Amino acid sequence: MAQDAFAAQAEIAKLRFQLARYRRAEFGRASEKLAREEVVHAAPCACPSCGGPLRRIADEVTETLDYVPGRFKVVRHVRAKQSCRACDKVVVSPAPDHAIARGRAGASLLPHIVVSKYDDHLPLYRQAEIFARDGVNLETSTLSGWVGATEAALAPLIDALATNVMASDTLHVDDTPVPVLAEGRKYPVRSIMLPDDRHDAVRQEWNLP
């Protein structure tokens, strides 16, 4: 009885190992978030051993994780320009709205640049080099102007978030030390940024002046 239980446990462990291996080989199968490109390989028509006819019984599936680099595209806005036959007045369709004023960067390119700069820590000159490899030459000054314009466009959202955060009685902040060169000192000192004078309770709790 004990021997049968031991054999059953060994078989279960073997099946779990095989299942884990299959899951590792099938990238993202549980979430189904990754797009899949299926390549069907032609099978032989006759048995390579005896030459007899073959019948299909199953499929062997092997998945390989690959990467498709990001690519640029140009969106052409074609506006109909017409003239009135009666009074010769020229009528043009309204111009499309752009993400930033007087800018020709799309609403998808701007977030990509900003996220790459601030979240992925890619300076603008490196992004310009990456774009140049794709055949798009953008000056660093142009990218800088787009980043500034994006910040200005997001100003209302930033102000709304700041109002919501500052409405709280207590602010939780990061206590990461910041080197500060104080007046009269030769070397910088370690300082911690804390809330302003309105939060006296925080200062009293930490015995701050």
C-alpha positions in Angstrom: 0.0 0.0 0.0 2.8 2.4 0.9 4.7 1.4 -2.2 1.7 2.2 -4.4 1.3 5.6 -2.7 5.0 6.3 -3.2 4.7 5.4 -6.9 1.7 7.6 -7.3 3.5 10.6 -5.7 6.5 10.1 -8.0 4.2 10.0 -11.0 2.4 13.2 -9.9 5.8 14.9 -9.4 6.8 13.9 -12.9 3.6 15.2 -14.4 4.0 18.5 -12.5 7.6 18.9 -13.9 6.4 18.3 -17.4 3.5 20.7 -17.0 5.9 23.4 -15.7 8.2 22.8 -18.7 5.4 23.2 -21.2 4.3 26.4 -19.5 7.8 27.8 -19.8 7.9 26.9 -23.5 4.6 28.6 -24.2 5.2 32.3 -23.6 2.2 34.0 -22.0 -0.3 31.3 -22.8 -2.0 31.8 -19.5 -2.7 35.5 -20.1 -3.1 35.3 -23.9 -1.7 38.9 -24.1 1.1 38.2 -26.6 0.2 38.2 -30.3 1.0 35.0 -32.1 2.2 34.4 -35.6 1.6 30.9 -36.8 3.9 29.2 -39.3 2.7 26.0 -40.8 5.4 23.6 -41.9 4.6 21.2 -44.7 4.5 17.6 -43.8 5.7 14.7 -46.1 3.1 13.0 -48.1 4.5 9.5 -47.7 6.2 7.5 -44.9 10.0 8.0 -45.1 10.5 4.4 -44.0 8.2 2.3 -46.1 6.6 4.8 -48.5 3.1 4.2 -47.2 0.4 6.9 -47.0 0.3 9.1 -43.9 -2.7 10.3 -41.9 -2.8 13.3 -39.6 -3.1 12.4 -35.9 -1.9 15.5 -34.0 0.2 18.7 -34.2 3.5 19.3 -32.6 3.7 23.0 -31.5 6.9 24.8 -30.6 6.8 28.5 -29.6 9.7 30.9 -30.0 9.7 34.3 -28.3 10.6 37.0 -30.9 10.6 40.8 -31.0 9.2 43.2 -33.6 11.0 46.6 -33.3 8.9 49.7 -33.1 8.5 51.5 -36.3 7.5 55.0 -37.5 4.7 55.9 -39.8 3.5 59.2 -41.4 -0.2 60.0 -41.2 -1.2 62.1 -44.1 -4.2 64.4 -43.5 -5.9 65.1 -46.8 -8.4 68.0 -46.7 -10.7 68.6 -49.6 -10.4 72.1 -51.0 -13.4 73.2 -53.0 -14.7 76.4 -54.7 -18.2 77.6 -55.0 -19.4 77.9 -58.6 -21.8 80.7 -57.8 -19.5 83.1 -55.8 -16.0 81.5 -56.3 -15.5 81.2 -52.5 -12.9 78.6 -51.5 -13.9 76.2 -48.8 -11.4 73.9 -47.1 -12.1 71.2 -44.6 -11.0 72.1 -41.0 -7.4 71.4 -40.0 -7.0 68.4 -37.6 -6.1 69.1 -34.0 -2.5 68.3 -33.0 -1.3 67.1 -29.7 0.9 70.1 -29.3 0.6 73.6 -30.8 2.4 74.0 -34.1 3.8 70.5 -33.7 3.9 67.7 -36.1 4.5 64.9 -33.6 1.6 62.4 -33.2 -0.2 61.7 -30.0 1.6 58.3 -29.8 5.1 59.5 -30.4 5.1 62.2 -27.7 4.3 59.8 -24.8 6.9 57.4 -26.2 9.6 60.1 -26.0 8.6 61.3 -22.5 8.3 57.8 -21.1 11.7 56.8 -22.6 13.3 59.9 -21.1 11.9 59.9 -17.6 11.0 56.2 -17.0 13.5 54.3 -19.1 16.2 56.9 -18.5 17.1 57.4 -22.1 18.5 60.9 -22.8 17.2 62.7 -25.8 20.4 62.5 -27.7 20.3 58.7 -27.4 16.7 58.6 -28.6 17.8 60.7 -31.5 20.4 58.1 -32.4 17.9 55.3 -32.1 15.5 57.2 -34.4 18.3 57.8 -36.9 18.9 54.1 -37.2 15.2 53.8 -38.4 15.8 56.6 -41.0 14.2 59.4 -39.0 16.5 62.3 -38.3 15.3 64.4 -35.4 17.5 67.0 -33.7 17.9 67.0 -29.9 16.6 70.5 -29.8 13.4 69.4 -31.6 12.9 66.6 -29.1 13.5 68.9 -26.2 10.9 71.3 -27.6 8.4 68.5 -27.9 9.0 67.4 -24.3 8.5 71.0 -23.0 5.3 71.3 -25.1 4.0 68.0 -23.7 4.6 69.2 -20.2 2.7 72.4 -20.9 -0.2 70.4 -22.4 -0.3 68.3 -19.2 -0.2 71.3 -16.9 -4.0 71.2 -16.1 -3.7 67.5 -15.2 -0.6 68.2 -13.0 -2.4 71.1 -11.3 -5.5 68.9 -10.6 -3.3 66.1 -9.1 -1.4 68.6 -7.0 -4.6 70.1 -5.6 -5.8 66.6 -4.7 -2.6 65.7 -3.0 -2.2 68.9 -1.1 -5.7 68.7 0.2 -4.6 65.8 2.5 -3.7 66.6 6.2 -0.6 64.4 6.0 1.8 63.9 3.1 3.9 60.8 2.8 7.2 61.6 1.1 10.4 59.7 0.2 13.2 60.2 2.7 15.9 59.6 0.2 18.9 61.9 1.3 19.9 64.7 -1.1 23.4 66.2 -1.1 23.1 70.0 -0.5 26.0 72.5 -0.4 25.1 74.7 2.5 26.4 78.2 2.8 29.7 78.4 4.5 30.5 74.7 4.0 33.2 73.3 1.8 31.5 69.9 1.2 27.9 69.0 0.6 25.8 67.6 3.5 23.1 65.0 3.5 19.7 66.5 3.7 16.2 65.0 3.6 13.3 66.8 1.9 10.2 67.1 4.1 6.8 68.8 3.8 6.6 72.5 4.3 5.9 74.5 7.5 2.2 73.7 7.4 2.9 70.2 8.6 4.2 71.1 12.1 3.1 67.7 13.4 5.6 65.9 11.2 8.4 68.2 12.3 7.6 67.8 15.9 7.4 64.0 15.6 10.9 64.0 14.1 12.2 66.7 16.4 13.0 69.0 13.6 13.6 72.7 14.0 
